[in-house]
Amino acid sequence: MEKTSKIYVAGHRGMVGSAIVRELKRQGYTNIITRTHAELDLTRQKDVEDFFKSEKPEYVFLAAAKVGGIIANSQHLADFMYDNMILEMNVIHSAWQNGCKKLEFLGSSCIYPRLAPQPMKESCLLTSELEKTNEAYALAKISGLKYCEYLNKQYGTDYISVMPTNLYGPNDNYHPEHSHVLPALIRRFHEAKTQNLPSVTCWGDGSPLREFLYVDDLANLCVFLMNNYSGSETVNAGTGKEITIKELTQLVAKIIDYKGEILWDTTRPNGTPRKLLDVSKAKQLGWQYSTELEDGIRLAYQDFLDNPYRAER
């Protein structure tokens, strides 16, 4: 990409999209196009087609998505599948129709099989069944990355995909039911501290292992790949490090300075037992994360304190 290239960031108000915009500006890119949901509903095909015909972006970062945690994913299966498949197909197809030089599709590590060999390599995609609690979202994301792959094969496009691990950081969603595990814990422990509650109850038994990547590190990788990678196989985005949910809750409690007891509701689902990405491909390309988990959680908590309205999304 040139510094003056016309770059469209879809989903710029979300955690990932806003981080990509920050990173592009930090690196000196000056021609960034954005649209709010009110200005452009990506699930409406004609509106997306008209936008691409009018703006003709040279590069596209597709970070827009309908996202949520275990509750939202398991209760709204049809919505997660429909909204994500429609919006990503609209954007990718219109980008191709209007001569977009390169597109980068943002997926999720939930595309990989529930019991995939750990750490999960890019090549394990579609080798066995998915985790049922987020299967609908995963199927939509697999469809998006496969459509990029098929366009590359059939039409010679240069469309790439990135599969991040669990993300956190500025502009996260702290909704009590629709957020992911780390922002949910930040909100829960913060409220327990301010309300002087004697205990906090967390889901499951705390045994699942999870990997977390600070969203600004992901954004740095996204821009790096747009400039340095071409290929139909996705690229994993993570740290290569994991932590149990129990250890994570203890770390969040420490950072927030919550002194009460942590209890576990074992009638609630744990989700996938382990999710660790093999990040050797990104390392071989010359990229590595820079923000350690404790430092990142401190930054995320400060952002939560500075922007309380985000908790009510």
N, C-alpha and C positions, 0 to 999 in steps of 0.2 A: 504494500500500500504506500502511496505517496502521502505526504503530510496534508496535501490539499484534496485527496481523493474523497469522493462523495460516499459517506459511510452511513448506513441505516442501522440503528440499534433498536430492534423490536423488543419491547418490554423494558424500556429504560427506567421506569419508575419502580421496578422490582429490585430485589436485593442484587441479583446477578447483573441485570441490565444497567443499573445505576453504577455498579462497580466497573463495568466495561467502559461506560462513558467517562468516569473519573480517570481510568487508566489511559484511554485515548487522549484525553486532554492533557494529562501529565506528560505524555510522550510527544505532544506538539501537533496532534491532528486537529485540523481547524474546520472541517466541513462535515459535521456530524448532524444527521437528520434524526429526529424523534417525533413520535406522535403519541398522545395520551389515548387511553381506551375510548374516551368520549369523542376524540377527534377521528379515530380509526379503530373500528371493531374488527379485529383480525379473523373472526369467525364468519364474517360476511364477505363472500367471494368477490362480488362485483366491486365493493369498496376497496378491497385489497388490490384487485386488478387495476382500478382507476388510479390508485396511489402510485403503483409501480410504473404505469404508463406516463404519469405526470412527472415523477421525481427521478426515475431511472438511476437508482443508487448503483454504484460500482461494486460495493462490498456490503454484505449483510451479516450481522450477528443476530441470530435468532434465539433470543433469551426469553421470549414471552412464553408463558405457560400457566395453566391452572394447577396450582400446587397445594399440598397440605400434608398433614401427618397421618398416623394410623387411623384415627377416628374418621377424618374427612375422606380418606381414600376408601375405607371399607364401607362407609355409609352412602357414598355418592359415586359408585362405580361407573354408571352410565354417563354421568356428567363429566367425570374425569376423562373417560375415553373419548367421548364425542368432542368436547371443547378442544382438547389437545390435538386430536387428529385433524379436525377441521382447520384450526388456525395454522398449524405447521404445514399442512398440505397447501393451503392458500398462499402462504408466504413463499415456500420453496418453489411452487409451480410458477407463480408470478415473477419471481426472481429469474427463473430460467427463461420464461417467455420474453423478458425485457433485457436480456443480455447481461445480467449481473456477472461480473468477472469471477467473484468468489463468494461463497456463502459458508458460514460456520453455524452448525446446528448444535445447540446445547441440550444434552440428554440428562441421564441420571444413572447412577450405579445400580438402581433397582432393575435395570434391564437384564441383569445377569441372573442366572438360575439361583434358586433359593439355597441349594446345597452345592454350589460350584466349588471346585478346588480352590483353596486359599493359598496365597493371595490370587485374586481373580484377574486373569489375563484377558485382553481384548478378544482373543480367539475363543473364549468359552461361551460367547453369545449363542443362544438358541440350542444349547447342548442338553438341557433338561428343563423341568418345569420351574415356573416362576413362584415367588412368594405370593400367596393368595391375597394378603391384605392390601397389596398395591398392584395387583396384576393388571388392572385396567389402565392405570397410568403407564406402567411399563410397556404394555402392548402398543400404546399410542406412541411412546418414544422410540420403540423399535421400528415402528412403521416410518417415522420421520427419518431416522438414520438410514434405513433401507432405501427409502425413496431417493435420498441423496446419492447413495451407492449406485442405484439403478440409473439415475440421470448421468452419472459419471461414465458408466459402462455404455449406455445407449447413445448419449449425445456429446460425450467428451467434456462435460462440465468439470469444474474444480471445486466441488462441494465437499466439505469435511465435517466431521462430528467430534465432539468432546464429551466424555462421560465423567462428570464430577462425582466425587464421594459426597458425604453429608457436608453441607455448607453452613456457614454462620458468619455474622458480622454486621456492619452498618446496614440499616434499612431492612432488617429482617422482619418477619411477621411474628408477633407475639400474642396472637389470638389464643385464648385459653383452650379451644378445641381444634383449631385448624392449623396450628403451628407444628413445626418439627421438634425433635426431642430437646435440642440444646436451648433454643429460645424459650420453649415451654418451661424448662427448668429455671432459666434466668428469671422469668416472670414469677413462677411459683415460689421460689426462694426469696425473691425480693418482697413479694406480698406477705409471706410468712414472717419475714423480719420486721416489716413496717407494722404488721398487726400483732406482733409479739406472740405468734402461734407456737405451741409447744412441740409440734411435729409437722412433717411434710410427708405425704404418702405418694409413692411413685409406682408406676405400672410394672408388672412382672416381678422377676426376682433379682434383677440387676446383673444377670450373668452375660447377656449378649455383648459381643465385642463390636465396637464401631470406630470408624476413622472419620476425622473432621478436618476440613480445609477452610482456612480463612478466605472469605470471598474476594478480597483484593488480590490474593495470590492467584486465585482462579482467573481473574480478569487479566492479570499479567500474562498468564499462560495462553489465554484466548488470543490476545494480540500477538504474542510470540508465534503461535501456530498459524495464524492468518498470514504471517510473513515468512514462515519457515517450514511449513508442512503441506504436502499434497498427498492424498491417498484415500481410498474408500474405507479402509479399516479405521474404526474410531480410535481415539487416544484417551486413555484414562487420566483423570486429574485427581491427585490426592497427595498424601504425605508419605504413605507406606508405613505409617505408625497406627496402632490401635489402642483402645482403652475400653475397659468394661463400663457398662452403664452405671454400675455401682460406684466405680472410681470417678466417673464423670460427675455424678451427683455430689460426691464429696468435694470435688474440685470447685464446682459452682458454689456450693455452700461456703467454702473457704473464701472465695473471691468476694462474695456478697456479705460475708461475715455473719452468716446465720448459725446460731449456736444450738438450735433445737435438734430433735431426734429425726432420723430419716427412716421411714417405715416402707414396707413393700407389700403391694396388693397382688398376690400370686394368682388371683382369679383373672387378672387382666393379661392380655397377650404380650409375649416378649418380642414378637416379630422375628425376623431372620436371625439365626443364632450368631452368625459372624459375617461381616461384610468388610473385607480389606481388599483394596485394589493393588494390582501389580503395576507400579508406576515406572518400570524400567524403560518403557518406550519413550516417555517424556524425558527421562534423564538422558537417554541416548541421543535425543534430539538437541540436548543442551539446556534443559530447564529443570529447576528444582524449587520447591516451596521455600519461603523465608520466615513465616510467622509461626512460632510455636504455640501450642494449644492454650497454655495458661495466659500468655500475653494476648492472644486473640480474644479469649473470653473476657479479659479485663477491658479491652477496647470495645467489644460488643456490649458489655454491661454499661459502660459509659455512654454509648450511643443510645441505649434503652433509657437511661436516666435523662439524657438531653432531649429525647423525642418521645415523650410519653404517649402521644396520640397514636403512635404505631401499634401500641398494645390493643387498640380497639378495632383493628381491621376486621 
